[in-house]
Amino acid sequence: MLERDVIERIRNRTTDILNKAGAVKDVTPIEEVALPRVAQADLLFKVDLGSSGIYTLLFEVKSSGNPRYAQQAISQLRTVMQRRGLDGERVYGVFGAPFISEGSRQICRDGGIGFVDIAGNCLLQFGDTYINIEGHPNPFPATRPLGSLFSRKSSRVVRAMLLDPGRKWYVTDLAEETGISLGQASNVKARLLEYDFLLKSKSTGKVRFQLKNPRQLLEKWAESYDYRVNQTFDYYSMDGVRDVEERMIDYFNRNEIPYALTLTSGAARVAPYLRYSRAFAYVDVAVWNVAPALDFKEVSSGPTVTLLQPYDEGVFYGLQELGGAKVVSDVQLYLDLKSYKGRGEEAAEFLLKTRLEKRW
């Protein structure tokens, strides 16, 4: 939507909301033309609260309600509010957009700013007036949802940044590190900025980027991830789980087969939390050639071994070696465990608290 169209619809939505508020005596939307731009709002309302006096609601309206736009709006509103408040005018800043995401709503709350979207969600808290309406769905779903960040190749960038959260990256660094094109890396960077997951800094005239809100980003990824996006093969072995793992590790090493333990097998070595009786490993080779050599019997239920062929080579990024065994990175392990229903989710949270959060 064009910003002028958003402004008009926010004007109508806000007028309706305020007129229905019992404490509001009169609502007057005002056009500003005489004031310099630095002291102007996109939209202004004079609201008469009777004995509580008159308040000026100053709106900064954006074409998107994502966190980056919310941060920009709050910064602009503070400048306008400061200038307008010099003469004793009682002002209250409001962010307006077609639909304001939950992350942006929290940014507004933390910044002491209200919000109104076209969908009908709002927070208006000024004088003795408090109006909070939430739960209306997004009538303008994004054509590129956040989940696109976690597609096969894009997720390589996210994984690399989560594993090295303190590093400041150039786009070229990200492309080289993850094996994707410069254009793809640039697109992922733009999406991360849009959702307020990056901090920018300049060095020798070039812009570098550093990860922001790593826990929130990882949790968003986990919401759209399922370890079964990898091709899985279930087997049964008469041996105990530890013996099976040692036999697999020995076979993979002797035959120079890329592998990495994950799920319960990985957690047992990285952040032991639960007892388990099923081994899991990624292997980068035709599984049907490996299983017979290890004397694994294919089963449709009750497996004691699951071999996974990775959906992307990024699964092997950041491998760690523990006690002679190769294990997926903590980020990959968290994703796999989180999608392994039952106690796997508990093990993922334990990993988050004992390993990942300490790194961040």
C-alpha positions in Angstrom: 0.0 0.0 0.0 1.1 3.6 -0.7 1.9 5.5 2.5 -0.8 8.1 1.8 -3.4 5.4 1.6 -2.2 3.9 4.9 -2.4 7.3 6.5 -6.1 7.8 5.4 -7.1 4.3 6.6 -5.3 4.8 9.9 -7.1 8.2 10.3 -10.5 6.4 9.8 -9.6 3.5 12.1 -8.3 5.8 14.9 -11.3 8.1 14.7 -13.6 5.1 15.1 -11.6 3.7 18.1 -11.5 7.0 19.9 -15.2 7.9 19.3 -16.1 4.6 20.9 -14.0 5.3 24.0 -16.3 6.5 26.8 -13.7 8.9 28.4 -13.1 10.8 25.1 -15.4 13.9 24.7 -14.2 15.1 21.3 -11.9 13.9 18.6 -10.6 16.2 15.9 -8.2 15.0 13.1 -6.0 18.0 12.0 -4.1 18.6 8.8 -0.7 20.2 9.3 0.7 22.4 6.6 2.3 25.4 8.2 4.8 23.7 10.5 8.3 22.8 9.4 8.6 19.1 8.6 10.8 18.3 11.6 7.8 19.3 13.9 5.1 17.7 11.8 3.4 14.3 12.3 2.0 12.2 9.5 -1.3 12.5 11.3 -2.5 14.5 14.2 -5.5 14.3 16.5 -6.7 16.7 19.2 -8.5 14.6 21.8 -10.5 16.3 24.5 -10.7 14.3 27.7 -12.9 16.7 29.5 -11.5 17.4 33.0 -8.2 15.7 32.1 -7.6 18.3 29.4 -6.7 18.1 25.7 -4.0 15.8 24.3 -2.3 15.9 20.9 -1.8 12.5 19.4 1.1 12.5 16.9 1.2 9.6 14.4 4.2 8.4 12.4 2.8 6.1 9.7 4.8 3.5 7.8 3.9 1.2 5.0 5.1 -1.8 7.0 4.7 -2.8 10.7 7.9 -4.8 11.0 10.3 -4.0 13.8 12.8 -2.0 11.7 10.0 0.4 10.8 8.7 0.6 14.4 12.2 1.6 15.5 12.4 4.3 12.8 8.9 5.6 13.8 9.8 5.8 17.5 13.0 7.8 16.7 11.1 10.2 14.5 8.2 10.6 17.0 10.6 11.4 19.8 12.0 14.3 17.7 8.6 15.6 16.9 7.3 15.2 20.4 10.2 17.0 21.9 9.7 20.0 19.6 5.9 20.1 20.0 6.2 19.7 23.8 8.3 22.8 24.2 5.3 25.1 24.6 3.6 22.9 27.2 1.5 20.9 24.6 0.6 17.5 26.0 1.6 15.1 23.3 1.5 11.3 22.8 3.2 9.4 20.0 1.6 6.7 18.0 3.0 4.3 15.4 0.6 3.4 12.5 0.9 0.7 9.9 -1.2 -1.7 7.9 -0.5 -4.5 10.4 1.9 -4.2 13.4 3.7 -7.4 14.3 4.0 -8.7 17.9 7.7 -7.8 18.0 6.9 -4.2 16.9 4.1 -3.9 19.5 6.6 -4.8 22.2 9.1 -2.3 20.8 6.3 0.4 21.1 5.4 -0.7 24.6 9.0 -0.5 25.7 9.4 2.9 24.1 6.3 4.4 25.7 4.6 4.8 22.3 1.1 3.7 21.2 0.2 1.9 18.1 -2.8 1.5 15.7 -3.0 -0.7 12.6 -5.6 -1.0 9.9 -6.5 -4.4 11.1 -7.9 -2.8 14.3 -5.2 -3.7 16.8 -4.2 -0.7 19.0 -2.6 0.5 22.2 -3.5 4.1 23.3 -2.5 5.2 26.8 -2.6 8.9 27.5 -4.1 10.9 30.3 -6.7 8.7 32.0 -7.4 6.9 28.8 -6.3 3.3 28.2 -7.4 1.4 25.0 -5.8 -1.9 24.2 -7.3 -4.1 21.4 -5.4 -7.1 20.1 -6.1 -10.3 18.3 -7.1 -9.1 14.9 -5.3 -11.1 12.2 -3.1 -9.6 9.5 -5.3 -8.7 6.5 -2.2 -8.0 4.4 -0.1 -11.2 4.7 3.5 -10.6 3.5 4.5 -12.0 0.1 7.9 -12.9 1.6 7.2 -14.2 5.1 9.9 -14.5 7.8 10.1 -18.2 7.0 12.0 -17.5 3.8 15.0 -16.7 5.9 15.1 -20.4 6.8 15.0 -21.9 3.3 17.8 -24.2 2.3 20.5 -21.8 1.3 19.3 -18.8 3.2 19.5 -20.7 6.4 23.3 -21.1 5.9 23.7 -17.4 6.6 21.5 -17.6 9.7 23.4 -20.6 11.0 26.8 -19.0 10.5 25.7 -15.8 12.3 24.1 -17.6 15.2 27.3 -19.6 15.8 29.5 -16.5 15.8 27.2 -13.8 17.2 30.0 -11.4 18.1 31.4 -11.2 14.6 30.9 -8.2 12.4 30.3 -9.3 8.8 30.6 -7.9 5.3 28.1 -9.3 2.8 31.1 -10.7 0.9 32.2 -12.5 4.1 28.8 -14.2 4.5 28.8 -15.3 0.9 32.3 -16.8 1.0 31.7 -18.4 4.4 28.4 -20.1 3.5 29.0 -20.9 -0.2 26.1 -18.9 -1.5 26.0 -16.2 -4.1 26.6 -12.5 -3.2 23.1 -11.7 -4.3 21.6 -14.4 -2.0 23.7 -13.2 0.9 22.6 -9.6 0.3 18.9 -10.7 0.2 19.2 -12.5 3.5 20.9 -9.5 5.0 18.1 -7.3 3.9 15.5 -9.6 5.4 17.3 -9.8 8.7 17.5 -6.0 8.8 13.8 -5.7 8.0 12.9 -7.9 11.0 15.4 -6.0 13.3 17.9 -8.9 13.7 21.0 -6.9 12.7 23.1 -4.0 13.9 24.9 -1.9 11.4 28.3 -0.3 11.7 30.8 1.3 9.3 34.4 0.4 8.9 36.7 2.0 6.2 33.6 3.3 4.5 32.0 -0.1 4.2 28.9 -1.3 6.2 29.3 -4.3 8.4 26.6 -6.2 10.2 26.4 -8.0 13.6 23.6 -10.3 14.8 21.0 -8.9 17.2 18.4 -10.8 19.2 20.0 -14.3 18.5 17.6 -16.2 20.8 14.5 -14.7 19.1 15.9 -15.5 15.7 16.7 -19.1 16.7 13.3 -19.6 18.2 11.6 -18.3 15.0 13.6 -20.7 13.0 12.6 -23.6 15.3 9.0 -22.8 14.7 9.3 -23.5 11.0 11.8 -26.4 11.2 11.3 -30.1 11.5 14.2 -32.6 11.5 12.2 -34.7 9.1 12.9 -32.2 6.4 15.9 -34.4 6.1 15.4 -37.8 4.5 15.2 -40.3 7.4 15.8 -44.1 7.4 14.8 -46.2 10.4 16.6 -49.4 11.4 16.8 -51.9 14.2 20.0 -53.2 15.9 20.4 -55.8 18.6 23.2 -53.8 20.1 22.8 -51.2 22.8 22.7 -47.6 21.7 26.2 -46.7 22.8 27.7 -49.8 21.0 25.7 -48.9 17.9 27.1 -45.3 18.0 30.7 -46.5 18.4 30.3 -49.0 15.6 28.9 -46.3 13.3 31.7 -43.8 14.2 34.4 -46.4 13.6 32.9 -47.4 10.2 32.4 -43.8 9.0 36.0 -42.9 10.0 37.5 -45.9 8.3 35.6 -45.3 5.1 36.0 -41.5 5.2 32.3 -40.9 5.2 31.1 -37.5 6.4 28.8 -37.8 9.4 27.6 -36.0 12.5 25.7 -37.3 15.5 22.5 -35.4 16.3 19.3 -35.5 18.4 19.7 -37.8 21.4 23.1 -39.0 20.3 24.4 -35.5 20.0 22.8 -34.2 23.1 24.3 -37.1 25.2 27.7 -35.7 24.3 27.1 -32.0 24.3 24.6 -31.4 27.1 23.5 -34.7 28.7 19.9 -34.4 29.9 18.0 -37.6 29.3 18.4 -41.3 28.9 17.8 -42.6 25.4 17.7 -45.8 23.4 17.8 -44.6 19.8 20.8 -43.4 17.9 20.7 -40.6 15.3 23.3 -39.6 12.8 23.6 -37.5 9.6 25.5 -39.2 6.9 26.5 -37.7 3.6 26.5 -40.9 1.5 23.8 -43.3 0.2 22.3 -44.7 3.3 21.2 -48.0 1.7 24.9 -48.8 1.2 25.8 -48.1 4.8 23.0 -49.9 6.6 23.9 -53.5 5.4 27.5 -53.0 6.3 26.5 -52.1 9.8 24.0 -55.0 10.0 21.1 -52.6 10.5 17.6 -54.0 9.7 15.1 -51.7 8.2 11.9 -51.4 10.2 8.7 -49.4 9.9 8.2 -49.1 13.7 10.2 -49.3 16.9 13.6 -48.2 15.4 16.7 -48.1 17.5 18.8 -46.3 14.8 17.8 -43.5 12.5 20.2 -42.3 9.7 19.5 -38.9 8.1 20.5 -37.6 4.7 20.8 -33.8 5.1 18.4 -31.5 3.2 21.4 -29.2 2.8 25.2 -29.3 3.4 24.7 -26.5 5.9 23.7 -29.1 8.4 27.4 -30.0 8.7 28.5 -26.3 9.3 30.2 -25.8 12.6 30.8 -29.5 13.4 32.3 -30.1 16.9 34.3 -33.1 18.0 33.7 -34.5 21.4 35.2 -37.7 22.8 36.2 -38.9 19.3 32.7 -38.3 17.9 31.6 -35.6 15.4 28.5 -33.8 16.5 26.4 -31.2 14.7 26.7 -27.6 15.9 24.8 -26.5 19.0 22.4 -24.5 16.7 21.6 -27.5 14.5 21.3 -29.7 17.6 18.8 -27.3 19.1 16.7 -27.2 15.9 16.7 -31.0 15.7 15.8 -31.6 19.3 13.2 -28.9 19.4 11.3 -30.7 16.6 11.6 -34.1 18.3 8.4 -34.1 20.3 8.3 -35.1 23.9 11.5 -34.9 25.9 13.5 -33.7 22.9 12.0 -30.3 23.5 13.1 -30.4 27.1 16.6 -31.3 26.0 16.6 -28.4 23.5 15.8 -25.9 26.3 18.5 -27.4 28.5 21.0 -27.0 25.6 19.8 -23.4 25.1 20.4 -22.5 28.7 23.6 -24.3 29.3 25.4 -23.7 26.0 23.8 -21.3 23.5 22.8 -18.5 25.9 26.3 -18.4 27.4 27.8 -17.8 24.0 25.3 -15.0 23.2 
